[in-house]
Amino acid sequence: MNLKEWNKELLRVLTLFDGATRARGAEYYREGRVYLDELYLGEKELSCAAKVRGKKLYTVNLLIDKNGLTDTRCSCPVAIYCKHIYASLRSAQSRVEQLLSEADISREQTRSREEKARDELVRKDLHDVMEKAQGRKLNLSQRRRVERIHEKFKKMRKIRATGLTLSDLSEMGLRFDGFPWEEIGIWDSFADVPESLVDFWLTWIGVATLANAKIMAEVNLPYDMTRVREIDLGH
């Protein structure tokens, strides 16, 4: 079983105790009377060793496998299905929940690092193309433009848009006649939106050219019209 499955099984086993035992065991757990000495989470079994402070310090050993709660004993007079075992199970379940949360955080951090690395590669892609086209390093204004283009690219991918506004176009360094809030649909569907930031930028330049827009001189980027299919701009 994985962590989620063990958590589900522990929650199920906790329901097997009678109401009075659950109430008293939960109280022991909340009061911090349980000391988990060992918790093993295997593919086919879960084992736990704990000490619970009651009138005495009781020792609990429990095992859960495909048959449920088996080979489980407490050193108290009741011995099985007692409040000490319930409290130990509740503590084990809480620990599994904590492990699940930590795993989720770790996955999110990994995903975030991967996304940042991917973003950096995408940004560097356009940066390198611009430098190669100009034969020199980009100045501060041009580096900022790369950042703005990249932000628009990320926005489009995130909201699954098939076009942006004229204001977006202007912010990326292109002039376009019309109201800033006007939208231009370029791609038929989100699946058609380029994965490459360079192709994204070249497409916009092509669109602006087809629409008789004025390309700002400082952009100084070559464009390949073969990358732009025939479009009905609706203007």
BELWO-V863844 format. One record per backbone hydrogen bond with DSSP energy under -1.0 kcal/mol. CO is the residue of the C=O (numbers start at 1). NH is the residue of the N-H. E is the energy in kcal/mol with one decimal. If there is no record, write none. Layout:
co=CO nh=NH e=E
co=CO nh=NH e=E
//
This chain:
co=2 nh=6 e=-2.5
co=3 nh=7 e=-2.5
co=4 nh=8 e=-2.1
co=5 nh=9 e=-2.3
co=6 nh=10 e=-2.7
co=7 nh=11 e=-2.1
co=8 nh=12 e=-1.7
co=9 nh=13 e=-2.7
co=10 nh=14 e=-2.1
co=13 nh=16 e=-1.7
co=18 nh=22 e=-2.5
co=19 nh=23 e=-2.3
co=20 nh=24 e=-2.3
co=21 nh=25 e=-2.9
co=22 nh=26 e=-2.6
co=23 nh=27 e=-1.6
co=24 nh=28 e=-2.1
co=25 nh=29 e=-2.3
co=26 nh=30 e=-2.7
co=27 nh=31 e=-2.0
co=28 nh=33 e=-2.3
co=29 nh=32 e=-1.5
co=33 nh=53 e=-2.2
co=35 nh=51 e=-2.1
co=38 nh=49 e=-2.3
co=40 nh=47 e=-2.0
co=45 nh=42 e=-2.7
co=46 nh=64 e=-3.0
co=47 nh=40 e=-3.1
co=48 nh=62 e=-2.5
co=49 nh=37 e=-2.3
co=49 nh=38 e=-2.1
co=50 nh=60 e=-3.2
co=51 nh=35 e=-2.8
co=52 nh=58 e=-3.0
co=56 nh=54 e=-3.7
co=58 nh=52 e=-2.7
co=59 nh=75 e=-1.8
co=60 nh=50 e=-2.7
co=61 nh=73 e=-2.6
co=62 nh=48 e=-2.2
co=63 nh=70 e=-2.9
co=64 nh=46 e=-2.8
co=65 nh=68 e=-2.3
co=68 nh=65 e=-2.2
co=73 nh=61 e=-2.5
co=78 nh=80 e=-1.8
co=79 nh=74 e=-1.4
co=82 nh=86 e=-2.2
co=83 nh=87 e=-2.6
co=84 nh=88 e=-1.9
co=85 nh=89 e=-2.7
co=86 nh=90 e=-2.6
co=87 nh=91 e=-2.0
co=88 nh=92 e=-2.4
co=89 nh=93 e=-2.7
co=90 nh=94 e=-2.0
co=91 nh=95 e=-2.0
co=92 nh=96 e=-2.2
co=93 nh=97 e=-2.2
co=94 nh=98 e=-2.0
co=95 nh=99 e=-2.2
co=96 nh=100 e=-2.3
co=97 nh=101 e=-2.3
co=98 nh=102 e=-2.5
co=99 nh=103 e=-2.3
co=100 nh=104 e=-2.3
co=101 nh=105 e=-2.4
co=102 nh=106 e=-2.5
co=103 nh=107 e=-2.5
co=104 nh=108 e=-2.3
co=105 nh=109 e=-2.6
co=106 nh=110 e=-2.4
co=107 nh=111 e=-2.7
co=108 nh=112 e=-2.4
co=109 nh=113 e=-2.4
co=110 nh=114 e=-2.5
co=111 nh=115 e=-2.6
co=112 nh=116 e=-2.4
co=113 nh=117 e=-2.5
co=114 nh=118 e=-2.4
co=115 nh=119 e=-2.8
co=116 nh=120 e=-2.3
co=117 nh=121 e=-1.9
co=118 nh=122 e=-2.4
co=119 nh=123 e=-2.7
co=120 nh=124 e=-2.6
co=121 nh=125 e=-1.9
co=122 nh=126 e=-1.4
co=123 nh=127 e=-2.2
co=124 nh=128 e=-3.0
co=125 nh=129 e=-1.9
co=126 nh=130 e=-2.5
co=127 nh=131 e=-2.1
co=128 nh=132 e=-2.6
co=129 nh=133 e=-2.4
co=130 nh=134 e=-1.8
co=131 nh=135 e=-2.1
co=131 nh=136 e=-1.1
co=139 nh=143 e=-2.4
co=140 nh=144 e=-2.2
co=141 nh=145 e=-1.7
co=142 nh=146 e=-2.2
co=143 nh=147 e=-1.7
co=144 nh=148 e=-2.2
co=145 nh=149 e=-2.9
co=146 nh=150 e=-2.5
co=147 nh=151 e=-2.3
co=148 nh=152 e=-2.1
co=149 nh=153 e=-2.3
co=150 nh=154 e=-2.6
co=151 nh=155 e=-2.3
co=152 nh=156 e=-2.5
co=153 nh=157 e=-2.3
co=154 nh=158 e=-2.5
co=155 nh=159 e=-2.7
co=156 nh=161 e=-1.7
co=162 nh=186 e=-2.1
co=162 nh=187 e=-2.0
co=164 nh=184 e=-2.5
co=165 nh=169 e=-1.8
co=166 nh=170 e=-2.4
co=167 nh=171 e=-2.3
co=168 nh=172 e=-1.3
co=169 nh=174 e=-1.9
co=170 nh=173 e=-1.8
co=179 nh=182 e=-1.8
co=180 nh=167 e=-2.2
co=182 nh=166 e=-2.0
co=189 nh=192 e=-1.6
co=190 nh=193 e=-1.6
co=196 nh=200 e=-2.2
co=197 nh=201 e=-2.4
co=198 nh=202 e=-2.9
co=199 nh=203 e=-2.3
co=200 nh=204 e=-1.7
co=201 nh=205 e=-2.3
co=202 nh=206 e=-2.4
co=203 nh=207 e=-2.6
co=204 nh=208 e=-2.7
co=205 nh=209 e=-2.3
co=206 nh=210 e=-2.6
co=207 nh=211 e=-1.7
co=208 nh=213 e=-3.4
co=209 nh=212 e=-1.9
co=214 nh=175 e=-1.6
co=216 nh=219 e=-1.5
co=224 nh=227 e=-2.0
co=225 nh=228 e=-1.5
//
